[in-house]
Amino acid sequence: MDVDYDRIAVGYDAHRRSVNPYMAPIIELARRCAAQSILEVGAGTGNCTAALLAAHPARVTALDRSAGMLRQAREKRLHIRLTQGDATALPFKSGVFDFLLAVYVIHHVPALDRLMSESYRVLERGCAVFVTASHSFIVHHPMNRYFPSFSAVDCARFPHEDAVAEAMRRAGFMDVACTIVHGQPRPVDAAYAEQVAAKFISTYELIPRREFSEGLARLRRDVEKDGVLDFTITLESVIIHGRR
Ligand SMILES: C[S@@+](CC[C@H](N)C(=O)[O-])C[C@H]1O[C@@H](n2cnc3c(N)ncnc32)[C@H](O)[C@@H]1O
């Protein structure tokens, strides 16, 4: 089962605007390869697109397969081209971009080799960057204690970072490397519990309904009792990048 982004687009945009640790390294890579023509694959509601554009002005195309997510992106009135399409059959000629990014998209694309060969094809030169969750982050995520299938759900759909790097190499990318980045530790309080309630990460869409409501009720009870729980949550992302 995959996530219905058309249905969740409005909530997604409202809950996923927080500061993240991966934009600065992406911007640095875009600068390093003097990117002028950028493609963001699975751009969603355009949050990363906006951050990249503000720091590194360029011609930007944002592609997503969800019309609902693109509608939210359009409301931001960015000076970019928005295109509905699929990451495994990019509706562009070969060699028209010099930077490509895809942030938290590859877990929705089972045909990893196809995604990589399409990414390679549309680049003339430059760099491709894929941001995803590391398996160690998933396995050690503190919400496993409230939602017992959290780790199984995400390990099954997020490819391991080594597999992503190998797929990039098979497609022809050179100098492929992985970088781990961390966000700020977040307290687990009532505000956090309400983000879980709003299913701010798609994992919660995929956890069985009963398990989700029981886990959420327990989380709410705990934060109501203690205010702030005695552990924090630190986002860990892995950035896999390579050169064309
Ligand atoms: C977790 S969201 C990430 C959105 C955005 N990159 C961000 O970081 O906020 C995943 C996005 O990938 C899109 N997506 C999933 N599979 C796709 C595919 N095969 N082709 C294009 N977009 C896809 C979804 O519609 C959704 O907008």
The ligand as an SDF file (V2000), in Angstrom:
LIG
                    3D

 27 29  0  0  0  0  0  0  0  0999 V2000
    7.5310   12.5160    1.6360 C   0  0  0  0  0  0  0  0  0  0  0  0
    6.9820   13.4810    0.3000 S   0  0  0  0  0  0  0  0  0  0  0  0
    8.4030   14.5540    0.0910 C   0  0  0  0  0  0  0  0  0  0  0  0
    8.0480   15.8650   -0.5710 C   0  0  0  0  0  0  0  0  0  0  0  0
    9.1960   16.8700   -0.5960 C   0  0  0  0  0  0  0  0  0  0  0  0
   10.3300   16.3390   -1.3000 N   0  0  0  0  0  0  0  0  0  0  0  0
    9.5780   17.2770    0.8080 C   0  0  0  0  0  0  0  0  0  0  0  0
   10.6770   16.9120    1.2570 O   0  0  0  0  0  0  0  0  0  0  0  0
    8.7850   17.9580    1.4570 O   0  0  0  0  0  0  0  0  0  0  0  0
    7.1460   12.3820   -1.0770 C   0  0  0  0  0  0  0  0  0  0  0  0
    6.7040   12.9990   -2.4010 C   0  0  0  0  0  0  0  0  0  0  0  0
    7.0940   12.1400   -3.4670 O   0  0  0  0  0  0  0  0  0  0  0  0
    6.0460   12.1000   -4.4190 C   0  0  0  0  0  0  0  0  0  0  0  0
    6.1930   10.8750   -5.2130 N   0  0  0  0  0  0  0  0  0  0  0  0
    6.0620    9.6030   -4.7650 C   0  0  0  0  0  0  0  0  0  0  0  0
    6.3050    8.7510   -5.7700 N   0  0  0  0  0  0  0  0  0  0  0  0
    6.5950    9.4850   -6.8620 C   0  0  0  0  0  0  0  0  0  0  0  0
    6.9260    9.1680   -8.2160 C   0  0  0  0  0  0  0  0  0  0  0  0
    7.0140    7.8940   -8.6420 N   0  0  0  0  0  0  0  0  0  0  0  0
    7.1540   10.1790   -9.0700 N   0  0  0  0  0  0  0  0  0  0  0  0
    7.0490   11.4700   -8.6630 C   0  0  0  0  0  0  0  0  0  0  0  0
    6.7370   11.8260   -7.3900 N   0  0  0  0  0  0  0  0  0  0  0  0
    6.5080   10.8560   -6.5150 C   0  0  0  0  0  0  0  0  0  0  0  0
    4.7770   12.1580   -3.5890 C   0  0  0  0  0  0  0  0  0  0  0  0
    3.6610   12.5560   -4.3470 O   0  0  0  0  0  0  0  0  0  0  0  0
    5.1830   13.1630   -2.5140 C   0  0  0  0  0  0  0  0  0  0  0  0
    4.8850   14.4790   -2.8940 O   0  0  0  0  0  0  0  0  0  0  0  0
  1  2  1  0
  2  3  1  0
  2 10  1  0
  3  4  1  0
  4  5  1  0
  5  6  1  0
  5  7  1  0
  7  8  2  0
  7  9  1  0
 10 11  1  0
 11 12  1  0
 11 26  1  0
 12 13  1  0
 13 14  1  0
 13 24  1  0
 14 15  1  0
 14 23  1  0
 15 16  2  0
 16 17  1  0
 17 18  1  0
 17 23  2  0
 18 19  1  0
 18 20  2  0
 20 21  1  0
 21 22  2  0
 22 23  1  0
 24 25  1  0
 24 26  1  0
 26 27  1  0
M  CHG  2   2   1   9  -1
M  END
$$$$
